[in-house]
Structures are given as structure tokens and as C-alpha cells.
């Protein structure tokens, strides 16, 4: 092997020298990658010309600490130190009642910490399980996960013990949330460990909210019964000699055992029938909210058959907005009311005034039907302003020819501002 590497280096040196490039043997290292990270006897040195290239078990290359066993321990320790420094800076910028705005703190974190995570993550991203096992020696690992689908409703859980090749999965009540299912999966792993009389258990979950709920000592009416059951299971396990620890890992973090737990949770959703497992009222709230919202949307769309037809054409029936369109627009109330009247059609146009019995004729002074499209696009009194509106919308890459309702229901603030400018300059009253 060393002779072959030396021959290849000789060919590489010849190619580089012909192009006035040179290899630096002093900065080069040779590594043999093995699972254990060690070799019985060092091989003969690799020669670059007359200079030997030393063998090593680790080396820093382009900011990555490469180890012969590819476990990335030293690189992760380096990243951890840098992230801790970034966290300390963020903590120094705020307190519970004072400090920088959260968006500023998030910006600082993204600048100081996130680049250390991102750089080289595609290379070292699969080191997670080895580091877990090293941090928790003599622990039996249990990976838990849950899966929820709402089309149709189905909930499942999965538990995987890689060292024992034990796979557990099953279906849960269809109205349970993902939070409830994650808690149940953790409790199931602890119960299985107690039945098998394991001495040390490490539960690995990708649900941070579930682990935070178990970590909290909160005990009042807001604590759900499923959390209390899992806490009781943890107490019984520790009382009977099974030391249980929990750790969070991000989902889809290239840990094979975590992917197995995810697959088991998806399989559990397809079990024949959902069991009846008693839960507190908190387990029903997401289902109740979803049903109420679904009923409201259904009634709203039915009402749009007779009124509000234009509005119903521009609302996303499959992803009905949770917040009103003006929730993120920082404009005076007069601006918002004017846009709202255009959206609803309840504005002082001749057509609408005639419809509610205030005006005898629905026609504009120019003789045409005085509705919103006519006033903005074809009224001879506003020809110059209409042309300016077209020109300004074309600069914003707005699709032309113009459908005025596309502009009225646009999510771009610049488009709405142009419409309000048209209204002001034409002296219109909405």
C-alpha cells in the first residue's frame, strides 16, 4: 500500500511540476481509516520525493478535525466550545426583564453560532450515535418517536432498542396530538425497560417539548394526565433500580436507530383499530379546535354562494389563513379600512350604492356600470391615472393585463399602496 501511494505521489508531483505547482510534504499527513481507529503496526512511510509523509491518527484539514475512526469526537468538542462562547454572548445581551429584542438576539446567534454548525455538517453529521454511547456508557439506548396524520386521522408510536433488536409500535387514539404520542412513546420505552429489569436506560427522543414537560416540576390543573402517567412510570422505574436518563436529538439527524423508530411510528398508524386509552381534556382540545375551524370554514364557503363571491375566489380554501391579512401591515387605520372596503366590495361605488337602495342608477357619470373594475380601469374620468397605475405595477413585475381584484387581494404592500395612491389622486371616497 505504501509503495502504491508513493508511486501515485510521484505521478502527482510530476504533473504539478509541469504546471509550476508544488506539493508541500511538510504539511501533508497520511491516515488509515478503520473502525477502531488503531492499527497493529505502522506501515512503511509514504515518500513524496525524498521526504517521508508521516502517518497520524488525526489531522485538521480545512477546519475539520479528521480522526482515523471517523467519529469526529475532537471536532465536536471544538464546535461545542465555540457554541458555548456564542451562547454566553447572547446571554450577556439580555435578562428576564431587560435586554435586546429577540430578533436582534436571533441575528447574533445566527452570525456567531450557526456557521459553526453548518460548516462541514454533511461530513460529520453521522457521528451522533457514537457520541451518545460514549457520553452514556453502560446504558441501554431506547429511541422513541411518534407519527400523526390528519388525512385521515391516525396516530402511532414507535420504540426501538438497538442493542436488543427490540421493536415496539402501535396505534393510539386518533384525537391525540403529536405531543401526547411522543410522551406515550417515552413511557412505553421506560415500561419495557422495567419489565426487562434493565439497570440503566437512556431514552433518545426528538421531541424537545415532551422532554421539557417531563423535566418540569409543574403540578396544577394545566398538567395533562398523560404527562402525569409517564412521570409516575419514571418514578416506579427508578424506585425499582432502573436508572432512566433522557436526551434530545434533532429529527432526521442521520442516526439509523432514530430512523427505525420513525418507521415504527408510521407503521403503528396503520394498525387495525385505535385503542381506548383514557386521556385528559387537553387531549381533546386540538381535535375540538380543528373541528370548530373546519365547520366555520365550511359555513363560510356556503355563505359565499350568495354573497362575498369575489372574496371566496381569492381565499385559499385548502389553507385558510389563521390571521387576518392586515396583521403584519403597519399602516394607519384609514389605509386598512379603505383596502378592506375594496376587498369586501362594500364601498361607495355607484353599483354598490344602487344595490343597497341609496342610488337610483348603478351607472357611473360616464354611463357605464360603476363597479370597482370600471372605476380603476376603464372610467374615462381617470384615464391618465389608470395609465400611471399600469406603468407602476409593471415596474413591480405585476402580471398584466390587469385584473383589479388580483391587485386588491395581493399580499404585496407596494401594490396596495399604489391602489390607495390612485384613490387619493382621483379624489375617490370609499
SVG drawing of the C-alpha trace seen along z (x, -y; Angstrom):
<svg xmlns="http://www.w3.org/2000/svg" viewBox="-84 -65 99 74">
<polyline fill="none" stroke="black" stroke-width="0.4" points="0.0,0.0 2.8,-2.5 4.6,-1.7 1.4,-2.3 0.8,-5.6 4.4,-6.7 4.1,-5.9 0.8,-7.9 2.5,-10.8 5.4,-10.7 3.0,-10.9 1.1,-13.8 4.3,-15.7 5.4,-15.3 2.0,-16.6 2.1,-19.6 5.7,-20.5 4.9,-20.7 2.4,-23.4 4.7,-25.3 2.8,-23.8 4.4,-22.2 3.3,-19.8 4.3,-20.5 5.3,-17.2 5.8,-19.1 2.1,-20.0 0.9,-16.6 -0.2,-13.6 -1.3,-10.1 -4.2,-8.4 -5.6,-4.9 -9.3,-4.8 -10.5,-1.9 -13.5,-1.3 -11.3,-1.1 -9.0,-3.9 -5.9,-1.9 -3.6,0.4 -1.4,3.2 1.9,1.9 2.6,-1.3 3.1,-0.7 6.3,-1.9 6.4,-5.7 4.9,-7.2 7.5,-9.2 7.0,-12.4 10.2,-12.7 12.9,-12.2 10.6,-13.5 8.6,-11.0 5.0,-11.8 4.2,-10.8 1.3,-8.6 -1.1,-10.0 -4.5,-9.1 -5.9,-12.6 -5.4,-15.8 -7.0,-19.2 -7.9,-19.8 -9.9,-22.9 -11.2,-23.4 -12.3,-19.8 -10.6,-17.6 -10.4,-14.3 -9.9,-11.1 -8.9,-7.7 -12.1,-6.2 -14.3,-8.9 -16.1,-9.5 -15.4,-13.3 -15.0,-13.5 -12.4,-16.2 -14.2,-18.2 -17.5,-18.1 -15.6,-19.2 -14.2,-22.1 -17.6,-23.1 -19.1,-22.8 -16.5,-25.2 -17.2,-27.8 -21.0,-27.5 -20.7,-27.9 -18.8,-31.2 -21.6,-32.4 -24.3,-31.4 -22.5,-33.4 -22.5,-36.5 -26.3,-36.1 -26.9,-35.7 -24.9,-38.9 -27.2,-40.8 -30.5,-40.1 -32.1,-39.2 -35.6,-38.3 -36.9,-41.8 -34.3,-43.8 -32.1,-43.4 -32.1,-43.3 -35.1,-42.5 -35.5,-38.7 -35.0,-39.3 -31.6,-41.0 -30.6,-38.1 -31.6,-35.6 -29.5,-37.6 -26.5,-37.5 -26.9,-33.7 -27.2,-33.1 -24.0,-35.1 -21.9,-33.7 -23.1,-30.1 -25.0,-28.7 -22.0,-28.9 -20.0,-26.5 -22.9,-24.0 -23.3,-24.4 -19.7,-24.2 -18.9,-20.6 -22.1,-19.2 -22.6,-17.0 -19.4,-15.3 -19.6,-14.9 -23.4,-14.7 -23.5,-10.9 -21.4,-10.9 -24.3,-11.4 -25.0,-7.9 -21.3,-7.1 -21.1,-10.3 -24.2,-9.4 -22.9,-5.9 -19.6,-7.4 -21.3,-10.0 -23.6,-7.4 -21.6,-4.2 -23.3,-1.1 -26.7,-2.5 -29.3,-0.6 -30.5,-3.0 -34.1,-3.3 -35.1,-5.5 -38.7,-6.8 -40.8,-8.6 -44.4,-9.3 -46.3,-10.0 -49.6,-11.8 -51.6,-12.1 -54.8,-14.2 -55.9,-12.7 -57.4,-10.6 -56.8,-10.9 -54.3,-8.4 -51.7,-8.4 -48.9,-5.9 -45.8,-5.4 -42.5,-3.6 -39.8,-2.4 -36.6,-0.8 -33.9,0.8 -30.9,1.3 -28.8,3.3 -31.6,5.9 -33.1,5.6 -36.5,5.0 -39.1,3.1 -42.4,1.8 -45.1,0.0 -48.8,-0.6 -51.7,-2.8 -53.0,-5.5 -56.4,-7.3 -56.9,-9.3 -57.6,-12.6 -54.3,-12.6 -51.7,-15.3 -48.1,-14.6 -47.1,-15.9 -49.3,-13.2 -48.0,-10.5 -44.3,-11.4 -45.0,-11.3 -46.7,-7.9 -43.7,-6.5 -41.3,-7.6 -43.4,-6.0 -43.6,-2.8 -39.8,-2.6 -39.5,-3.1 -42.1,-0.4 -40.4,2.1 -37.1,1.4 -38.6,2.0 -40.2,5.3 -36.8,6.5 -35.1,5.3 -32.6,3.1 -30.2,1.3 -29.5,-1.8 -31.8,-3.3 -31.2,-6.2 -34.3,-7.4 -33.4,-9.2 -36.3,-11.4 -36.6,-14.1 -39.5,-15.8 -38.0,-18.6 -41.4,-19.7 -42.1,-16.3 -38.8,-16.1 -39.3,-19.7 -42.7,-18.7 -41.2,-15.7 -38.4,-17.8 -40.8,-20.5 -41.9,-20.2 -45.1,-22.0 -48.2,-20.5 -51.5,-22.2 -54.7,-22.0 -52.9,-22.7 -50.8,-19.5 -52.3,-16.8 -52.9,-13.3 -50.6,-11.6 -47.6,-13.6 -48.5,-12.5 -48.7,-8.9 -45.3,-9.0 -43.8,-10.8 -45.3,-8.0 -43.7,-5.4 -40.4,-7.1 -40.7,-7.2 -41.6,-3.5 -38.7,-2.6 -36.2,-4.5 -37.7,-3.0 -37.2,0.5 -33.5,0.0 -33.7,-1.2 -31.9,-4.5 -33.5,-6.4 -31.9,-9.3 -33.4,-11.2 -31.6,-13.1 -32.9,-15.1 -31.6,-14.7 -32.8,-16.6 -35.1,-14.7 -33.6,-13.5 -30.1,-13.7 -28.7,-10.7 -29.0,-8.4 -30.1,-5.0 -31.8,-3.9 -33.8,-7.1 -34.9,-6.5 -36.0,-3.0 -38.2,-4.5 -39.7,-6.9 -40.5,-3.9 -42.1,-2.0 -44.3,-5.0 -45.5,-5.3 -46.3,-1.5 -48.2,-1.9 -50.6,-4.4 -51.8,-1.6 -52.9,0.8 -56.5,2.1 -58.2,0.2 -57.3,-2.6 -57.2,-1.6 -59.2,-3.3 -56.6,-4.9 -58.1,-7.4 -56.8,-11.0 -57.5,-14.3 -59.4,-17.1 -56.2,-18.6 -56.0,-15.7 -59.4,-16.7 -58.7,-20.4 -56.7,-20.2 -59.4,-18.0 -62.1,-20.3 -60.3,-23.4 -59.8,-21.7 -63.4,-20.6 -64.7,-24.0 -62.4,-25.7 -63.4,-23.2 -67.1,-23.8 -66.6,-27.5 -64.8,-27.3 -67.5,-25.1 -70.2,-27.5 -68.2,-30.5 -67.8,-28.9 -71.5,-28.0 -72.4,-31.7 -70.1,-32.8 -72.5,-31.2 -75.0,-34.0 -72.7,-36.8 -68.9,-37.5 -68.4,-35.5 -65.3,-37.6 -63.7,-37.3 -64.2,-33.5 -62.4,-33.2 -59.2,-34.7 -59.1,-32.9 -57.1,-29.6 -59.8,-27.0 -57.2,-24.3 -55.0,-26.6 -57.4,-29.1 -55.4,-31.9 -55.1,-31.8 -54.6,-35.5 -56.2,-38.4 -54.4,-39.9 -53.7,-43.2 -51.9,-41.5 -48.4,-42.2 -49.2,-45.6 -48.0,-48.6 -50.3,-51.2 -52.9,-53.7 -56.4,-52.6 -57.7,-54.7 -55.5,-52.8 -56.6,-49.4 -60.3,-50.3 -60.1,-51.5 -58.4,-48.2 -61.0,-46.2 -63.8,-48.0 -62.3,-47.2 -61.9,-43.6 -65.5,-43.2 -67.0,-45.4 -68.8,-47.5 -67.5,-50.9 -69.2,-54.0 -69.3,-53.0 -72.5,-53.7 -73.1,-49.9 -72.9,-49.2 -75.0,-52.3 -77.6,-51.2 -77.6,-47.6 -78.4,-48.9 -81.0,-51.4 -79.1,-54.6 -78.8,-55.5 -81.3,-55.2 -78.8,-54.1 -75.8,-51.7 -74.1,-53.6 -71.1,-55.9 -71.4,-59.5 -69.8,-58.4 -72.7,-56.0 -71.0,-52.6 -71.7,-50.3 -70.0,-52.0 -68.3,-49.0 -64.8,-48.7 -63.2,-47.3 -64.7,-50.2 -63.6,-52.9 -60.0,-51.7 -59.5,-50.6 -61.9,-52.0 -63.6,-55.2 -62.9,-58.0 -62.5,-60.4 -59.4,-58.6 -57.6,-57.6 -54.4,-59.3 -54.3,-57.9 -55.1,-54.4 -52.2,-54.6 -49.9,-55.6 -51.2,-52.7 -50.4,-50.3 -46.9,-51.7 -46.1,-51.5 -47.5,-48.0 -45.4,-46.8 -42.3,-48.0 -43.3,-45.7 -43.5,-42.8 -47.2,-42.6 -49.0,-40.3 -50.6,-42.3 -53.2,-42.8 -54.5,-43.9 -57.3,-42.2 -58.1,-44.8 -59.1,-42.1 -55.7,-40.5 -54.2,-43.8 -56.8,-44.3 -56.1,-40.8 -52.4,-41.0 -50.2,-40.2 -47.6,-42.8 -47.8,-46.0 -46.4,-48.0 -49.4,-47.0 -51.9,-48.1 -50.1,-51.4 -50.4,-52.1 -54.1,-51.4 -54.5,-53.8 -52.4,-56.4 -54.8,-56.1 -57.8,-56.6 -56.3,-59.8 -55.2,-61.3 -58.6,-60.7 -60.4,-62.2 -62.4,-59.0 -64.4,-58.3 -64.6,-54.7"/>
</svg>
